[in-house]
Amino acid sequence: MANISQENIVGLGMILFLLIKSRRSDLVFYGCLIQAIFTLIHVQLDLSVVYFRQYILLRFY
């Protein structure tokens, strides 16, 4: 399992909240933003996080 700090979890939660509350046209932007954040902090994504993000993107399209 990747070592994820509490600050990163809170940040991800805020981003997911904004993603859910945003318009459909913003979902691609937020998806790329989430990917960029995980790339910057070098966190190996858990499969559940990846599938959850894909589920959100597919659900709103």
CHARMM internal coordinates of N, CA and C (Angstrom, degrees):
IC EDIT
DIST 1 N 1 CA 1.4555
DIST 1 CA 1 C 1.5348
ANGL 1 N 1 CA 1 C 110.22
DIST 1 C 2 N 1.3095
ANGL 1 CA 1 C 2 N 115.68
DIHE 1 N 1 CA 1 C 2 N 144.43
DIST 2 N 2 CA 1.4569
ANGL 1 C 2 N 2 CA 120.12
DIHE 1 CA 1 C 2 N 2 CA 178.51
DIST 2 CA 2 C 1.5219
ANGL 2 N 2 CA 2 C 109.68
DIHE 1 C 2 N 2 CA 2 C -75.97
DIST 2 C 3 N 1.3050
ANGL 2 CA 2 C 3 N 115.33
DIHE 2 N 2 CA 2 C 3 N 147.71
DIST 3 N 3 CA 1.4555
ANGL 2 C 3 N 3 CA 121.05
DIHE 2 CA 2 C 3 N 3 CA 178.83
DIST 3 CA 3 C 1.5258
ANGL 3 N 3 CA 3 C 108.45
DIHE 2 C 3 N 3 CA 3 C -88.11
DIST 3 C 4 N 1.3245
ANGL 3 CA 3 C 4 N 117.01
DIHE 3 N 3 CA 3 C 4 N 102.27
DIST 4 N 4 CA 1.4591
ANGL 3 C 4 N 4 CA 122.48
DIHE 3 CA 3 C 4 N 4 CA -176.69
DIST 4 CA 4 C 1.5256
ANGL 4 N 4 CA 4 C 108.54
DIHE 3 C 4 N 4 CA 4 C -109.88
DIST 4 C 5 N 1.3247
ANGL 4 CA 4 C 5 N 116.63
DIHE 4 N 4 CA 4 C 5 N 125.48
DIST 5 N 5 CA 1.4571
ANGL 4 C 5 N 5 CA 120.61
DIHE 4 CA 4 C 5 N 5 CA -178.98
DIST 5 CA 5 C 1.5246
ANGL 5 N 5 CA 5 C 110.16
DIHE 4 C 5 N 5 CA 5 C -77.09
DIST 5 C 6 N 1.3319
ANGL 5 CA 5 C 6 N 114.65
DIHE 5 N 5 CA 5 C 6 N 163.20
DIST 6 N 6 CA 1.4654
ANGL 5 C 6 N 6 CA 119.71
DIHE 5 CA 5 C 6 N 6 CA -178.89
DIST 6 CA 6 C 1.5216
ANGL 6 N 6 CA 6 C 111.30
DIHE 5 C 6 N 6 CA 6 C -64.46
DIST 6 C 7 N 1.3356
ANGL 6 CA 6 C 7 N 117.06
DIHE 6 N 6 CA 6 C 7 N -34.38
DIST 7 N 7 CA 1.4661
ANGL 6 C 7 N 7 CA 120.12
DIHE 6 CA 6 C 7 N 7 CA 179.42
DIST 7 CA 7 C 1.5266
ANGL 7 N 7 CA 7 C 111.12
DIHE 6 C 7 N 7 CA 7 C -63.03
DIST 7 C 8 N 1.3393
ANGL 7 CA 7 C 8 N 116.57
DIHE 7 N 7 CA 7 C 8 N -38.94
DIST 8 N 8 CA 1.4617
ANGL 7 C 8 N 8 CA 119.62
DIHE 7 CA 7 C 8 N 8 CA -179.96
DIST 8 CA 8 C 1.5193
ANGL 8 N 8 CA 8 C 110.79
DIHE 7 C 8 N 8 CA 8 C -68.51
DIST 8 C 9 N 1.3351
ANGL 8 CA 8 C 9 N 116.81
DIHE 8 N 8 CA 8 C 9 N -36.69
DIST 9 N 9 CA 1.4651
ANGL 8 C 9 N 9 CA 119.99
DIHE 8 CA 8 C 9 N 9 CA 178.51
DIST 9 CA 9 C 1.5197
ANGL 9 N 9 CA 9 C 110.31
DIHE 8 C 9 N 9 CA 9 C -65.87
DIST 9 C 10 N 1.3335
ANGL 9 CA 9 C 10 N 116.84
DIHE 9 N 9 CA 9 C 10 N -42.51
DIST 10 N 10 CA 1.4719
ANGL 9 C 10 N 10 CA 120.53
DIHE 9 CA 9 C 10 N 10 CA 178.28
DIST 10 CA 10 C 1.5228
ANGL 10 N 10 CA 10 C 110.50
DIHE 9 C 10 N 10 CA 10 C -63.18
DIST 10 C 11 N 1.3544
ANGL 10 CA 10 C 11 N 115.95
DIHE 10 N 10 CA 10 C 11 N -42.03
DIST 11 N 11 CA 1.4599
ANGL 10 C 11 N 11 CA 119.39
DIHE 10 CA 10 C 11 N 11 CA 178.56
DIST 11 CA 11 C 1.5174
ANGL 11 N 11 CA 11 C 112.22
DIHE 10 C 11 N 11 CA 11 C -62.71
DIST 11 C 12 N 1.3450
ANGL 11 CA 11 C 12 N 116.32
DIHE 11 N 11 CA 11 C 12 N -41.35
DIST 12 N 12 CA 1.4545
ANGL 11 C 12 N 12 CA 120.29
DIHE 11 CA 11 C 12 N 12 CA 178.21
DIST 12 CA 12 C 1.5169
ANGL 12 N 12 CA 12 C 111.05
DIHE 11 C 12 N 12 CA 12 C -64.75
DIST 12 C 13 N 1.3286
ANGL 12 CA 12 C 13 N 116.39
DIHE 12 N 12 CA 12 C 13 N -39.29
DIST 13 N 13 CA 1.4642
ANGL 12 C 13 N 13 CA 120.66
DIHE 12 CA 12 C 13 N 13 CA 177.96
DIST 13 CA 13 C 1.5130
ANGL 13 N 13 CA 13 C 111.80
DIHE 12 C 13 N 13 CA 13 C -61.70
DIST 13 C 14 N 1.3286
ANGL 13 CA 13 C 14 N 116.11
DIHE 13 N 13 CA 13 C 14 N -41.74
DIST 14 N 14 CA 1.4626
ANGL 13 C 14 N 14 CA 119.84
DIHE 13 CA 13 C 14 N 14 CA 178.98
DIST 14 CA 14 C 1.5156
ANGL 14 N 14 CA 14 C 111.07
DIHE 13 C 14 N 14 CA 14 C -65.37
DIST 14 C 15 N 1.3428
ANGL 14 CA 14 C 15 N 116.23
DIHE 14 N 14 CA 14 C 15 N -39.89
DIST 15 N 15 CA 1.4636
ANGL 14 C 15 N 15 CA 120.11
DIHE 14 CA 14 C 15 N 15 CA 179.61
DIST 15 CA 15 C 1.5296
ANGL 15 N 15 CA 15 C 110.39
DIHE 14 C 15 N 15 CA 15 C -66.30
DIST 15 C 16 N 1.3543
ANGL 15 CA 15 C 16 N 116.67
DIHE 15 N 15 CA 15 C 16 N -42.44
DIST 16 N 16 CA 1.4590
ANGL 15 C 16 N 16 CA 119.26
DIHE 15 CA 15 C 16 N 16 CA 178.50
DIST 16 CA 16 C 1.5215
ANGL 16 N 16 CA 16 C 110.94
DIHE 15 C 16 N 16 CA 16 C -64.20
DIST 16 C 17 N 1.3354
ANGL 16 CA 16 C 17 N 117.10
DIHE 16 N 16 CA 16 C 17 N -37.19
DIST 17 N 17 CA 1.4667
ANGL 16 C 17 N 17 CA 120.34
DIHE 16 CA 16 C 17 N 17 CA 177.50
DIST 17 CA 17 C 1.5155
ANGL 17 N 17 CA 17 C 110.45
DIHE 16 C 17 N 17 CA 17 C -62.67
DIST 17 C 18 N 1.3420
ANGL 17 CA 17 C 18 N 117.11
DIHE 17 N 17 CA 17 C 18 N -45.02
DIST 18 N 18 CA 1.4598
ANGL 17 C 18 N 18 CA 120.66
DIHE 17 CA 17 C 18 N 18 CA 177.83
DIST 18 CA 18 C 1.5128
ANGL 18 N 18 CA 18 C 111.00
DIHE 17 C 18 N 18 CA 18 C -63.67
DIST 18 C 19 N 1.3570
ANGL 18 CA 18 C 19 N 116.53
DIHE 18 N 18 CA 18 C 19 N -37.09
DIST 19 N 19 CA 1.4551
ANGL 18 C 19 N 19 CA 120.32
DIHE 18 CA 18 C 19 N 19 CA -179.84
DIST 19 CA 19 C 1.5237
ANGL 19 N 19 CA 19 C 110.69
DIHE 18 C 19 N 19 CA 19 C -64.18
DIST 19 C 20 N 1.3391
ANGL 19 CA 19 C 20 N 116.28
DIHE 19 N 19 CA 19 C 20 N -42.78
DIST 20 N 20 CA 1.4679
ANGL 19 C 20 N 20 CA 119.79
DIHE 19 CA 19 C 20 N 20 CA -179.34
DIST 20 CA 20 C 1.5246
ANGL 20 N 20 CA 20 C 110.70
DIHE 19 C 20 N 20 CA 20 C -67.94
DIST 20 C 21 N 1.3427
ANGL 20 CA 20 C 21 N 117.25
DIHE 20 N 20 CA 20 C 21 N -37.47
DIST 21 N 21 CA 1.4605
ANGL 20 C 21 N 21 CA 120.72
DIHE 20 CA 20 C 21 N 21 CA -176.35
DIST 21 CA 21 C 1.5243
ANGL 21 N 21 CA 21 C 112.73
DIHE 20 C 21 N 21 CA 21 C -81.70
DIST 21 C 22 N 1.3293
ANGL 21 CA 21 C 22 N 117.34
DIHE 21 N 21 CA 21 C 22 N -11.38
DIST 22 N 22 CA 1.4541
ANGL 21 C 22 N 22 CA 120.51
DIHE 21 CA 21 C 22 N 22 CA -173.84
DIST 22 CA 22 C 1.5319
ANGL 22 N 22 CA 22 C 111.54
DIHE 21 C 22 N 22 CA 22 C -81.15
DIST 22 C 23 N 1.3204
ANGL 22 CA 22 C 23 N 114.41
DIHE 22 N 22 CA 22 C 23 N 171.43
DIST 23 N 23 CA 1.4634
ANGL 22 C 23 N 23 CA 119.39
DIHE 22 CA 22 C 23 N 23 CA 174.53
DIST 23 CA 23 C 1.5192
ANGL 23 N 23 CA 23 C 109.55
DIHE 22 C 23 N 23 CA 23 C -75.44
DIST 23 C 24 N 1.3229
ANGL 23 CA 23 C 24 N 116.11
DIHE 23 N 23 CA 23 C 24 N 163.21
DIST 24 N 24 CA 1.4606
ANGL 23 C 24 N 24 CA 120.55
DIHE 23 CA 23 C 24 N 24 CA -177.67
DIST 24 CA 24 C 1.5223
ANGL 24 N 24 CA 24 C 112.15
DIHE 23 C 24 N 24 CA 24 C -62.36
DIST 24 C 25 N 1.3209
ANGL 24 CA 24 C 25 N 117.08
DIHE 24 N 24 CA 24 C 25 N -32.37
DIST 25 N 25 CA 1.4626
ANGL 24 C 25 N 25 CA 120.02
DIHE 24 CA 24 C 25 N 25 CA -177.74
DIST 25 CA 25 C 1.5199
ANGL 25 N 25 CA 25 C 111.82
DIHE 24 C 25 N 25 CA 25 C -68.63
DIST 25 C 26 N 1.3396
ANGL 25 CA 25 C 26 N 117.56
DIHE 25 N 25 CA 25 C 26 N -16.88
DIST 26 N 26 CA 1.4610
ANGL 25 C 26 N 26 CA 120.93
DIHE 25 CA 25 C 26 N 26 CA -178.47
DIST 26 CA 26 C 1.5204
ANGL 26 N 26 CA 26 C 112.74
DIHE 25 C 26 N 26 CA 26 C -91.50
DIST 26 C 27 N 1.3358
ANGL 26 CA 26 C 27 N 117.72
DIHE 26 N 26 CA 26 C 27 N -6.86
DIST 27 N 27 CA 1.4674
ANGL 26 C 27 N 27 CA 119.33
DIHE 26 CA 26 C 27 N 27 CA -173.31
DIST 27 CA 27 C 1.5266
ANGL 27 N 27 CA 27 C 112.39
DIHE 26 C 27 N 27 CA 27 C -64.88
DIST 27 C 28 N 1.3303
ANGL 27 CA 27 C 28 N 116.90
DIHE 27 N 27 CA 27 C 28 N -38.19
DIST 28 N 28 CA 1.4633
ANGL 27 C 28 N 28 CA 119.28
DIHE 27 CA 27 C 28 N 28 CA 179.56
DIST 28 CA 28 C 1.5249
ANGL 28 N 28 CA 28 C 109.82
DIHE 27 C 28 N 28 CA 28 C -64.48
DIST 28 C 29 N 1.3375
ANGL 28 CA 28 C 29 N 116.14
DIHE 28 N 28 CA 28 C 29 N -41.60
DIST 29 N 29 CA 1.4613
ANGL 28 C 29 N 29 CA 120.39
DIHE 28 CA 28 C 29 N 29 CA 178.62
DIST 29 CA 29 C 1.5236
ANGL 29 N 29 CA 29 C 110.90
DIHE 28 C 29 N 29 CA 29 C -60.85
DIST 29 C 30 N 1.3209
ANGL 29 CA 29 C 30 N 117.61
DIHE 29 N 29 CA 29 C 30 N -47.16
DIST 30 N 30 CA 1.4620
ANGL 29 C 30 N 30 CA 120.32
DIHE 29 CA 29 C 30 N 30 CA -179.57
DIST 30 CA 30 C 1.5214
ANGL 30 N 30 CA 30 C 111.46
DIHE 29 C 30 N 30 CA 30 C -66.91
DIST 30 C 31 N 1.3211
ANGL 30 CA 30 C 31 N 117.29
DIHE 30 N 30 CA 30 C 31 N -35.55
DIST 31 N 31 CA 1.4608
ANGL 30 C 31 N 31 CA 120.02
DIHE 30 CA 30 C 31 N 31 CA 176.39
DIST 31 CA 31 C 1.5190
ANGL 31 N 31 CA 31 C 111.61
DIHE 30 C 31 N 31 CA 31 C -61.86
DIST 31 C 32 N 1.3355
ANGL 31 CA 31 C 32 N 115.75
DIHE 31 N 31 CA 31 C 32 N -43.66
DIST 32 N 32 CA 1.4624
ANGL 31 C 32 N 32 CA 119.80
DIHE 31 CA 31 C 32 N 32 CA 177.86
DIST 32 CA 32 C 1.5229
ANGL 32 N 32 CA 32 C 110.67
DIHE 31 C 32 N 32 CA 32 C -67.32
DIST 32 C 33 N 1.3384
ANGL 32 CA 32 C 33 N 117.24
DIHE 32 N 32 CA 32 C 33 N -35.28
DIST 33 N 33 CA 1.4597
ANGL 32 C 33 N 33 CA 121.08
DIHE 32 CA 32 C 33 N 33 CA 179.24
DIST 33 CA 33 C 1.5179
ANGL 33 N 33 CA 33 C 111.13
DIHE 32 C 33 N 33 CA 33 C -65.28
DIST 33 C 34 N 1.3335
ANGL 33 CA 33 C 34 N 116.71
DIHE 33 N 33 CA 33 C 34 N -42.53
DIST 34 N 34 CA 1.4657
ANGL 33 C 34 N 34 CA 120.80
DIHE 33 CA 33 C 34 N 34 CA 177.53
DIST 34 CA 34 C 1.5247
ANGL 34 N 34 CA 34 C 110.13
DIHE 33 C 34 N 34 CA 34 C -62.02
DIST 34 C 35 N 1.3302
ANGL 34 CA 34 C 35 N 116.32
DIHE 34 N 34 CA 34 C 35 N -44.49
DIST 35 N 35 CA 1.4622
ANGL 34 C 35 N 35 CA 120.11
DIHE 34 CA 34 C 35 N 35 CA 179.56
DIST 35 CA 35 C 1.5212
ANGL 35 N 35 CA 35 C 110.90
DIHE 34 C 35 N 35 CA 35 C -62.41
DIST 35 C 36 N 1.3296
ANGL 35 CA 35 C 36 N 117.15
DIHE 35 N 35 CA 35 C 36 N -40.54
DIST 36 N 36 CA 1.4623
ANGL 35 C 36 N 36 CA 120.85
DIHE 35 CA 35 C 36 N 36 CA -179.97
DIST 36 CA 36 C 1.5209
ANGL 36 N 36 CA 36 C 111.30
DIHE 35 C 36 N 36 CA 36 C -65.47
DIST 36 C 37 N 1.3372
ANGL 36 CA 36 C 37 N 116.99
DIHE 36 N 36 CA 36 C 37 N -40.40
DIST 37 N 37 CA 1.4687
ANGL 36 C 37 N 37 CA 120.13
DIHE 36 CA 36 C 37 N 37 CA 179.61
DIST 37 CA 37 C 1.5127
ANGL 37 N 37 CA 37 C 110.25
DIHE 36 C 37 N 37 CA 37 C -63.74
DIST 37 C 38 N 1.3337
ANGL 37 CA 37 C 38 N 117.07
DIHE 37 N 37 CA 37 C 38 N -46.05
DIST 38 N 38 CA 1.4596
ANGL 37 C 38 N 38 CA 119.19
DIHE 37 CA 37 C 38 N 38 CA 179.11
DIST 38 CA 38 C 1.5238
ANGL 38 N 38 CA 38 C 111.44
DIHE 37 C 38 N 38 CA 38 C -63.81
DIST 38 C 39 N 1.3326
ANGL 38 CA 38 C 39 N 116.90
DIHE 38 N 38 CA 38 C 39 N -33.19
DIST 39 N 39 CA 1.4621
ANGL 38 C 39 N 39 CA 119.33
DIHE 38 CA 38 C 39 N 39 CA 177.62
DIST 39 CA 39 C 1.5269
ANGL 39 N 39 CA 39 C 110.60
DIHE 38 C 39 N 39 CA 39 C -68.57
DIST 39 C 40 N 1.3272
ANGL 39 CA 39 C 40 N 116.58
DIHE 39 N 39 CA 39 C 40 N -39.98
DIST 40 N 40 CA 1.4661
ANGL 39 C 40 N 40 CA 120.32
DIHE 39 CA 39 C 40 N 40 CA -177.80
DIST 40 CA 40 C 1.5236
ANGL 40 N 40 CA 40 C 111.63
DIHE 39 C 40 N 40 CA 40 C -66.80
DIST 40 C 41 N 1.3205
ANGL 40 CA 40 C 41 N 117.15
DIHE 40 N 40 CA 40 C 41 N -39.69
DIST 41 N 41 CA 1.4692
ANGL 40 C 41 N 41 CA 119.44
DIHE 40 CA 40 C 41 N 41 CA -177.54
DIST 41 CA 41 C 1.5234
ANGL 41 N 41 CA 41 C 110.96
DIHE 40 C 41 N 41 CA 41 C -90.04
DIST 41 C 42 N 1.3321
ANGL 41 CA 41 C 42 N 117.71
DIHE 41 N 41 CA 41 C 42 N 1.37
DIST 42 N 42 CA 1.4626
ANGL 41 C 42 N 42 CA 122.62
DIHE 41 CA 41 C 42 N 42 CA 174.98
DIST 42 CA 42 C 1.5321
ANGL 42 N 42 CA 42 C 112.38
DIHE 41 C 42 N 42 CA 42 C 55.61
DIST 42 C 43 N 1.3032
ANGL 42 CA 42 C 43 N 115.71
DIHE 42 N 42 CA 42 C 43 N 49.84
DIST 43 N 43 CA 1.4647
ANGL 42 C 43 N 43 CA 120.00
DIHE 42 CA 42 C 43 N 43 CA 178.20
DIST 43 CA 43 C 1.5216
ANGL 43 N 43 CA 43 C 109.00
DIHE 42 C 43 N 43 CA 43 C -101.31
DIST 43 C 44 N 1.3234
ANGL 43 CA 43 C 44 N 115.53
DIHE 43 N 43 CA 43 C 44 N 128.26
DIST 44 N 44 CA 1.4565
ANGL 43 C 44 N 44 CA 119.43
DIHE 43 CA 43 C 44 N 44 CA 172.89
DIST 44 CA 44 C 1.5289
ANGL 44 N 44 CA 44 C 108.36
DIHE 43 C 44 N 44 CA 44 C -72.61
DIST 44 C 45 N 1.3289
ANGL 44 CA 44 C 45 N 115.60
DIHE 44 N 44 CA 44 C 45 N 117.74
DIST 45 N 45 CA 1.4575
ANGL 44 C 45 N 45 CA 119.15
DIHE 44 CA 44 C 45 N 45 CA -175.95
DIST 45 CA 45 C 1.5255
ANGL 45 N 45 CA 45 C 110.96
DIHE 44 C 45 N 45 CA 45 C -69.92
DIST 45 C 46 N 1.3062
ANGL 45 CA 45 C 46 N 114.06
DIHE 45 N 45 CA 45 C 46 N 134.21
DIST 46 N 46 CA 1.4607
ANGL 45 C 46 N 46 CA 119.33
DIHE 45 CA 45 C 46 N 46 CA 170.99
DIST 46 CA 46 C 1.5260
ANGL 46 N 46 CA 46 C 107.88
DIHE 45 C 46 N 46 CA 46 C -72.00
DIST 46 C 47 N 1.3287
ANGL 46 CA 46 C 47 N 117.23
DIHE 46 N 46 CA 46 C 47 N 144.72
DIST 47 N 47 CA 1.4684
ANGL 46 C 47 N 47 CA 120.35
DIHE 46 CA 46 C 47 N 47 CA -177.16
DIST 47 CA 47 C 1.5239
ANGL 47 N 47 CA 47 C 111.64
DIHE 46 C 47 N 47 CA 47 C -59.48
DIST 47 C 48 N 1.3222
ANGL 47 CA 47 C 48 N 117.31
DIHE 47 N 47 CA 47 C 48 N -33.61
DIST 48 N 48 CA 1.4638
ANGL 47 C 48 N 48 CA 119.62
DIHE 47 CA 47 C 48 N 48 CA -179.61
DIST 48 CA 48 C 1.5256
ANGL 48 N 48 CA 48 C 110.66
DIHE 47 C 48 N 48 CA 48 C -64.41
DIST 48 C 49 N 1.3394
ANGL 48 CA 48 C 49 N 117.46
DIHE 48 N 48 CA 48 C 49 N -35.96
DIST 49 N 49 CA 1.4562
ANGL 48 C 49 N 49 CA 120.22
DIHE 48 CA 48 C 49 N 49 CA 178.38
DIST 49 CA 49 C 1.5241
ANGL 49 N 49 CA 49 C 110.23
DIHE 48 C 49 N 49 CA 49 C -67.06
DIST 49 C 50 N 1.3299
ANGL 49 CA 49 C 50 N 116.44
DIHE 49 N 49 CA 49 C 50 N -42.58
DIST 50 N 50 CA 1.4646
ANGL 49 C 50 N 50 CA 120.68
DIHE 49 CA 49 C 50 N 50 CA -179.99
DIST 50 CA 50 C 1.5272
ANGL 50 N 50 CA 50 C 110.65
DIHE 49 C 50 N 50 CA 50 C -63.05
DIST 50 C 51 N 1.3291
ANGL 50 CA 50 C 51 N 116.53
DIHE 50 N 50 CA 50 C 51 N -47.19
DIST 51 N 51 CA 1.4578
ANGL 50 C 51 N 51 CA 119.46
DIHE 50 CA 50 C 51 N 51 CA -179.33
DIST 51 CA 51 C 1.5234
ANGL 51 N 51 CA 51 C 111.43
DIHE 50 C 51 N 51 CA 51 C -66.84
DIST 51 C 52 N 1.3435
ANGL 51 CA 51 C 52 N 117.11
DIHE 51 N 51 CA 51 C 52 N -34.11
DIST 52 N 52 CA 1.4579
ANGL 51 C 52 N 52 CA 120.06
DIHE 51 CA 51 C 52 N 52 CA 178.89
DIST 52 CA 52 C 1.5213
ANGL 52 N 52 CA 52 C 110.63
DIHE 51 C 52 N 52 CA 52 C -65.74
DIST 52 C 53 N 1.3472
ANGL 52 CA 52 C 53 N 116.08
DIHE 52 N 52 CA 52 C 53 N -41.31
DIST 53 N 53 CA 1.4623
ANGL 52 C 53 N 53 CA 119.44
DIHE 52 CA 52 C 53 N 53 CA 179.15
DIST 53 CA 53 C 1.5274
ANGL 53 N 53 CA 53 C 110.46
DIHE 52 C 53 N 53 CA 53 C -66.36
DIST 53 C 54 N 1.3278
ANGL 53 CA 53 C 54 N 117.10
DIHE 53 N 53 CA 53 C 54 N -42.60
DIST 54 N 54 CA 1.4642
ANGL 53 C 54 N 54 CA 120.28
DIHE 53 CA 53 C 54 N 54 CA 179.15
DIST 54 CA 54 C 1.5233
ANGL 54 N 54 CA 54 C 110.54
DIHE 53 C 54 N 54 CA 54 C -65.10
DIST 54 C 55 N 1.3426
ANGL 54 CA 54 C 55 N 117.37
DIHE 54 N 54 CA 54 C 55 N -35.75
DIST 55 N 55 CA 1.4615
ANGL 54 C 55 N 55 CA 121.18
DIHE 54 CA 54 C 55 N 55 CA 177.84
DIST 55 CA 55 C 1.5184
ANGL 55 N 55 CA 55 C 110.55
DIHE 54 C 55 N 55 CA 55 C -62.70
DIST 55 C 56 N 1.3527
ANGL 55 CA 55 C 56 N 116.34
DIHE 55 N 55 CA 55 C 56 N -42.84
DIST 56 N 56 CA 1.4645
ANGL 55 C 56 N 56 CA 119.76
DIHE 55 CA 55 C 56 N 56 CA 179.49
DIST 56 CA 56 C 1.5288
ANGL 56 N 56 CA 56 C 110.02
DIHE 55 C 56 N 56 CA 56 C -64.14
DIST 56 C 57 N 1.3395
ANGL 56 CA 56 C 57 N 116.88
DIHE 56 N 56 CA 56 C 57 N -45.42
DIST 57 N 57 CA 1.4638
ANGL 56 C 57 N 57 CA 119.90
DIHE 56 CA 56 C 57 N 57 CA -177.92
DIST 57 CA 57 C 1.5226
ANGL 57 N 57 CA 57 C 110.90
DIHE 56 C 57 N 57 CA 57 C -63.64
DIST 57 C 58 N 1.3378
ANGL 57 CA 57 C 58 N 117.36
DIHE 57 N 57 CA 57 C 58 N -42.02
DIST 58 N 58 CA 1.4608
ANGL 57 C 58 N 58 CA 120.16
DIHE 57 CA 57 C 58 N 58 CA -178.85
DIST 58 CA 58 C 1.5248
ANGL 58 N 58 CA 58 C 111.29
DIHE 57 C 58 N 58 CA 58 C -71.52
DIST 58 C 59 N 1.3340
ANGL 58 CA 58 C 59 N 116.93
DIHE 58 N 58 CA 58 C 59 N -32.78
DIST 59 N 59 CA 1.4600
ANGL 58 C 59 N 59 CA 119.95
DIHE 58 CA 58 C 59 N 59 CA -176.95
DIST 59 CA 59 C 1.5251
ANGL 59 N 59 CA 59 C 111.30
DIHE 58 C 59 N 59 CA 59 C -66.78
DIST 59 C 60 N 1.3433
ANGL 59 CA 59 C 60 N 116.59
DIHE 59 N 59 CA 59 C 60 N -38.19
DIST 60 N 60 CA 1.4548
ANGL 59 C 60 N 60 CA 119.49
DIHE 59 CA 59 C 60 N 60 CA -177.23
DIST 60 CA 60 C 1.5178
ANGL 60 N 60 CA 60 C 112.37
DIHE 59 C 60 N 60 CA 60 C -86.22
DIST 60 C 61 N 1.3340
ANGL 60 CA 60 C 61 N 118.10
DIHE 60 N 60 CA 60 C 61 N -2.74
DIST 61 N 61 CA 1.4541
ANGL 60 C 61 N 61 CA 122.09
DIHE 60 CA 60 C 61 N 61 CA 172.26
DIST 61 CA 61 C 1.4803
ANGL 61 N 61 CA 61 C 108.37
DIHE 60 C 61 N 61 CA 61 C -113.06
END
COOR INIT
IC SEED 1 N 1 CA 1 C
IC BUILD
